[in-house]
Amino acid sequence: MDINKLMSELEAKHPGEKEYLQAVREVLLCVQDVYNQHPEFERNKIIERMVEPDRIVTFRVTWIDDKGEVQNNIGYRVQFNNAIGPYKGGIRFHASVNLSILKFLGFEQTFKNALTTLPMGGAKGGSDFSPRGKSDREIMRFCQAFMLGLWKNLGPDRDVPAGDIGVGGREVGYMYGMYKRLVNQHDGTFTGKGLEFGGSLIRPEATGFGALYFVQSMLKEKGDDIKGKTIAISGFGNVAWGAALKATELGAKVVTISGPDGYIYDPAGLDAEKINYMLELRASGNDVVAPYADKFPGSEFFAGKKPWERKVDIALPCATQNELNGDDAKALVANGVEMVAEVSNMGCTPEAIDTFIASRTTYAPGKAVNAGGVATSGLEMSQNAMHLQWSAEEVDQKLHTIMSDIHAQCLKYGVESDGYINYMKGANIAGFMKVAHAMMGEGVC
Ligand code: 2IT
């Protein structure tokens, strides 16, 4: 594999798609050695086929706001790879959404879904629509208009979307409701649905819970335990909430959360009331965390800053891509951080990852750490297909098993000669091998 040649060809074909090119480069660097041991991959142009999405659907989303004005947004669905199973992946509503971001997410999703052990291909969708400050009716009208553009490409064995940034249970409900009307079938296409209409117990918690189970596995591997550890979390959405909930339950102390406005430092640590308050902050639709400091004395708000300047044992980026850069990584390492687990997709920049690996800081990538979310989506699909509903205990137990299986896959391919576990390498190779073998088995098509 000639990475420089592959990358310059991709850059020429897709100029300026920086997040997509970043995600591809990371995977290529990790898999090149294994790839070179398989001349049949090269002969079948596996990598050239894998880095290109199967299909991209783009559509205009027109809706009417509360003032009666016509609004236009762009909708996308990137169906990346369905070698392993039907396309599966979330939908993101955020002003920053563009094709590069959705392609990087769809690409990552393909390997992540492979790691879950469940039969799911990779996809991602979304819109540049910003939910910030929108009324409930506006959100509903937007979701319905979005579905009008996308429904024909979906189906339980074709493509099953879910939530992501800006898309939670409410938005999934509005989209699924419209989809159901259009196809005249209640076929479960969408995960993260309400419990009354096919949703799975534990799905809202699953990304954060799964991440903490993965962190527990990593700590156990080092002969360590999570009890008493201090944790910096970024973000305050669904993922940060689930992570804070489980970390606290396991006896760790979460001392930060953050938003686009800055971060909160709460030396006393989050508790049940404070974690619930995250949901209130989110539901306000204002996308800010500053009010936390007014509500909980002893905590402090740092405007325009990121939580990575704090001395903590474990850092859990839970907000968005590239939220932790090289300087942030240096600050964390200088403060003696023991472990960094990306809960957001591609939460760390390449410079940050290099810093962690060079300093032998335990670091794990999003596609391993946050796979519990989509894994539980896979469990929701199974329940829908069987027309039944599992108990929370049953789902949680399966989630546990899947996360330790992912950890084992990382170990299989990620242990370096000095004993350092390179989780990035392990996760990328394990995910890649499964997709590559599936593609080989299905022939050149
Ligand atoms: O990034 C992700 O894995 C998700 N947003 C969840 C995808 C899913 O289909 O549950």
Residues whose N, C-alpha, C, O or C-beta is under 5 A from the ligand:
A	BS01	2IT	K88 G89 G90 V160 P161 A162 G163 D164 N370 G373 V374 S377
